[in-house]
Amino acid sequence: MPAGCHVLWRKAPHKTLAALVHDSLAHIPAGTGVRVFFRADDIGVPSRSFSRLLAIFSRQQAPLALAVVPAWLTQPRWRFLLRASTGNRRRWCWHQHGWRHVNHEKRGKKQEFGPARTPAMLEADLLRGRKRLQALMGDRFTPIFTPPWNRCSREALALLKAHGYLAVSRDAGARATGPLGPPDIAVNVDLHTRCESDAQDAARGLAAELRYAFARGTCGIMIHHRRMNAAALEFLALLVGTLAAHPRVHLVDMRDLADRSRSP
């Protein structure tokens, strides 16, 4: 079983989770649709779970944003990731996930690009990571930034905007970027890093997140494939398939959301 695999994927009955998805879809407001995007974090190390993750999205021809940790990526690893990402290359939004995914905060919540670091330190790591990904990925790289642990400082946001990043993708609970940073394409549903210790509580929490996101019209779903076991992968396949088939759900590319946010 993967390290850190959540209790939801060890104990929750599969029928309960399937019912959860269908019930949540009923909360899409009448006469409207919902845009849904998926973002997979902590990408860079080849694994069987990574290949299975991409196979799920390939089967449904669904887009997936892949947040790559630059320091983890090497040329051989990139060749593996490319072999796994079959089909339409526009399906995969390869973008930047920090630099080394290392916490620098001595107090409070974990951050790699947080207030404990000077703007010069932030900028050096930001550009170091971008340069590495551009060198390895070429034109497959998209200048979107997902900060590790879904949070970063105001100074980091300003640097992202100054260096022409198309968007930042954090948690929906983060403060709005305003004029400081680029558009924020936030996630508001977390499949694999939940805080509940009881499977039933976790299922109720996930259902609440889905209902809230569907009702708002845009749903961003965060995935951590390194924490997924077989049950989690089965549920993800069910979720992506159900959403892809629903007439009022539109599976969208994070790049399109970024373009829409920048439009006047």
C-alpha positions in Angstrom: 0.0 0.0 0.0 1.4 3.5 -0.9 2.8 5.5 2.0 0.3 7.9 3.3 -2.7 6.2 1.6 -5.8 7.9 3.1 -8.2 5.9 5.2 -10.9 6.8 2.6 -9.3 4.5 0.1 -8.7 1.7 2.6 -12.2 1.4 4.2 -14.9 3.3 2.3 -17.2 1.0 0.3 -17.0 1.5 -3.5 -20.8 1.7 -3.8 -20.8 4.5 -1.3 -18.2 6.5 -3.3 -20.1 5.9 -6.6 -23.3 7.2 -5.0 -21.4 10.2 -3.6 -20.4 11.2 -7.2 -24.0 10.9 -8.6 -25.5 12.8 -5.6 -23.0 15.6 -6.0 -23.8 16.0 -9.7 -27.4 16.7 -8.8 -26.2 20.0 -7.2 -25.3 21.5 -10.6 -27.7 24.4 -10.8 -30.5 23.9 -13.3 -29.9 25.3 -16.8 -26.2 25.6 -16.2 -23.0 23.6 -16.6 -19.8 23.1 -14.6 -16.2 23.3 -15.8 -14.0 20.7 -14.3 -10.2 20.4 -14.4 -7.9 17.9 -12.8 -4.4 18.7 -11.5 -1.9 16.0 -10.6 0.9 17.1 -8.2 4.4 15.8 -7.4 5.2 14.6 -10.9 8.7 13.7 -11.9 9.5 10.2 -10.8 8.4 7.2 -13.0 6.2 4.7 -11.3 3.4 2.2 -12.1 0.8 4.4 -10.4 1.8 7.3 -12.7 1.4 5.2 -15.8 -2.0 4.0 -14.5 -3.0 7.6 -13.8 -2.3 8.7 -17.3 -4.0 5.7 -18.8 -7.3 6.7 -17.0 -7.2 10.1 -18.7 -6.2 8.7 -22.0 -9.2 6.3 -22.1 -11.6 9.2 -21.5 -9.7 11.6 -23.7 -9.7 14.0 -20.8 -7.2 16.8 -20.1 -4.9 16.6 -17.1 -2.6 19.3 -15.7 0.7 17.8 -14.5 2.6 19.8 -11.9 6.3 18.7 -12.3 8.9 19.2 -9.6 11.9 20.5 -11.6 14.7 19.1 -9.4 13.2 15.6 -9.6 13.2 15.5 -13.4 16.0 14.1 -15.5 16.3 13.3 -19.2 15.6 9.5 -18.7 12.7 10.3 -16.4 11.3 12.7 -18.9 11.5 10.1 -21.6 9.5 7.7 -19.4 6.8 10.4 -18.7 6.5 11.1 -22.4 6.0 7.4 -23.2 3.2 7.3 -20.7 1.5 10.4 -22.1 0.2 8.9 -25.3 -2.4 10.4 -27.6 -3.1 14.1 -28.2 -0.2 16.1 -26.7 -2.6 18.9 -26.0 -4.2 16.7 -23.4 -1.3 17.1 -21.0 -0.5 20.5 -19.4 3.1 20.0 -18.1 3.8 22.9 -15.7 6.0 23.9 -12.8 5.6 22.6 -9.2 8.1 24.7 -7.2 11.8 23.9 -7.5 12.7 21.0 -5.1 9.5 20.7 -3.1 11.3 21.5 0.1 9.8 23.3 3.1 11.7 26.5 4.2 9.3 27.7 6.9 10.4 27.2 10.5 6.9 28.1 11.9 3.5 27.7 10.6 2.4 25.8 7.5 4.8 24.3 5.0 5.9 26.4 2.1 8.8 26.3 -0.4 8.0 29.8 -1.8 6.9 31.4 1.5 7.7 34.5 3.6 10.7 33.0 5.3 12.7 33.6 2.2 14.0 36.8 0.6 12.7 37.9 -2.9 16.1 37.1 -4.3 16.0 33.5 -3.0 12.5 33.1 -4.3 13.4 34.4 -7.7 16.5 32.3 -8.0 14.6 29.1 -7.3 11.6 30.1 -9.5 13.8 30.7 -12.5 16.1 27.7 -11.8 13.1 25.5 -11.9 11.6 27.1 -15.0 14.9 26.9 -16.9 15.3 23.2 -16.1 11.8 22.3 -17.3 12.1 24.4 -20.5 15.5 22.7 -21.2 14.0 19.2 -20.8 10.5 19.7 -22.1 10.9 22.3 -24.9 7.6 23.6 -26.2 5.6 21.1 -24.1 6.3 23.2 -21.0 3.5 25.7 -20.0 4.5 28.6 -17.7 1.9 27.9 -15.0 3.0 27.6 -11.4 1.6 25.3 -8.7 3.4 26.0 -5.4 4.1 23.0 -3.2 1.5 22.7 -0.5 -0.7 25.0 -2.5 0.5 28.3 -0.9 3.1 30.9 -1.5 4.0 34.5 -0.4 2.9 37.8 -1.8 6.4 38.3 -3.0 6.3 35.0 -4.9 3.0 36.1 -6.6 4.6 39.3 -7.7 7.6 37.5 -9.2 5.3 35.1 -11.1 3.6 38.1 -12.7 6.8 39.9 -13.4 8.2 36.8 -15.2 5.2 36.3 -17.4 3.6 33.2 -15.8 0.1 32.6 -17.3 -1.4 31.5 -14.0 -0.8 30.2 -10.5 -2.8 27.3 -9.2 -3.3 27.1 -5.4 -6.0 26.0 -3.0 -9.4 27.8 -3.2 -8.9 28.9 0.4 -5.8 31.0 -0.5 -6.2 34.7 -0.6 -7.0 36.3 -4.0 -4.0 37.4 -6.0 -5.5 40.7 -7.0 -3.0 42.9 -8.8 -0.1 41.1 -7.2 0.0 38.0 -9.3 -1.3 36.2 -12.3 -4.8 34.6 -12.5 -5.4 31.9 -9.8 -6.8 28.6 -11.2 -7.6 27.2 -7.9 -8.4 23.6 -6.9 -11.3 23.1 -4.5 -11.5 19.3 -4.2 -8.8 17.1 -2.7 -8.9 13.4 -3.3 -5.8 12.1 -1.6 -4.4 14.5 1.1 -7.4 14.7 3.3 -7.3 15.3 7.1 -10.2 13.1 8.3 -9.2 10.0 10.2 -12.6 8.2 9.7 -13.6 6.8 6.3 -17.2 7.9 6.7 -16.2 11.4 7.7 -13.8 11.5 4.7 -16.6 10.4 2.3 -18.9 13.1 3.7 -16.2 15.7 3.4 -15.4 14.8 -0.2 -19.1 14.9 -1.1 -19.3 18.4 0.5 -16.3 19.6 -1.5 -17.8 18.2 -4.8 -21.2 19.7 -4.1 -19.7 23.1 -3.3 -17.5 23.1 -6.4 -20.3 22.0 -8.8 -22.6 24.6 -7.4 -20.0 27.3 -8.1 -19.6 26.4 -11.7 -15.8 25.6 -11.7 -14.4 22.5 -10.0 -10.7 21.9 -9.7 -9.7 18.4 -8.5 -6.3 17.7 -7.0 -4.6 14.3 -7.3 -1.6 12.9 -5.6 -0.8 9.6 -7.5 2.0 8.7 -5.1 -0.6 8.3 -2.4 -3.0 6.2 -4.4 -3.7 2.5 -4.0 -5.8 0.3 -6.3 -9.1 1.4 -4.7 -8.2 5.1 -5.2 -7.3 4.5 -8.9 -10.6 2.6 -9.4 -12.5 5.5 -7.9 -10.6 8.0 -10.0 -11.5 6.0 -13.2 -15.1 6.0 -12.1 -15.1 9.7 -11.4 -13.4 10.8 -14.7 -15.7 8.5 -16.7 -18.8 9.7 -15.0 -17.9 13.4 -15.4 -16.9 12.8 -19.1 -20.3 11.3 -19.8 -22.4 13.9 -18.0 -24.1 16.3 -20.4 -23.6 19.4 -18.2 -20.0 18.7 -17.2 -17.2 20.2 -19.4 -13.7 18.7 -18.7 -11.4 21.6 -19.5 -7.7 22.3 -19.8 -6.1 24.5 -17.2 -4.5 26.6 -20.0 -8.0 27.4 -21.3 -9.0 28.6 -17.9 -5.9 30.8 -17.7 -6.7 32.3 -21.1 -10.3 33.0 -20.0 -9.1 34.7 -16.8 -6.8 37.0 -18.7 -9.4 38.0 -21.3 -10.7 41.5 -20.8 
